[in-house]
Amino acid sequence: CPLNINFLWNYGFLLGIVFFIQILTGVLLATCYTPEISYAYYSVQHILRELWSGWCFRYMHATGASFVFILTYLHILRGLNYSYSYLPLSWISGLIIFLISIVTAFMGYVLSWGQ
């Protein structure tokens, strides 16, 4: 292991793991969710009360969303701390990915119609 690598280099990997968990739990929750105004609340209640570990998947998905953004901010701050701004293509692509993740998070937030 190189001597200049420390714990701060793990944020990208941790972000990838948490993002994979988000995709997995999101797909599992989407199989039982009904995106219609009159049925959205009842489908969420069905997931929480009647599916095996449905409540766990829902709360894991909700908590994972917070972890994605916390790790994203830590990943960005690590780059700012170590002055990696001399790679403009990396920063522009990272900014685009960050903006896409914010838009995706907003779409996931409004899915349950405020329930």
NORHUSUL-V950211 format. One record per pair of residues at least 24 apart in sequence whose ideal C-beta (glycine too) atoms are under 6 Angstrom apart, sorted by the first residue. I is the first residue (numbers start at 1). J is the second residue. D is the distance in whole Angstrom. If there is no record, write none. Layout:
i->I j->J d->D
i->I j->J d->D
This chain:
i->8 j->78 d->5
i->11 j->71 d->6
i->11 j->74 d->5
i->11 j->75 d->4
i->11 j->78 d->6
i->12 j->75 d->6
i->14 j->71 d->5
i->15 j->71 d->4
i->15 j->75 d->6
i->18 j->64 d->6
i->18 j->67 d->5
i->18 j->68 d->5
i->19 j->68 d->6
i->21 j->64 d->5
i->22 j->64 d->5
i->25 j->57 d->5
i->25 j->60 d->5
i->25 j->61 d->4
i->28 j->57 d->5
i->29 j->57 d->6
i->29 j->61 d->6
i->40 j->112 d->6
i->40 j->113 d->5
i->41 j->115 d->5
i->44 j->112 d->5
i->44 j->115 d->5
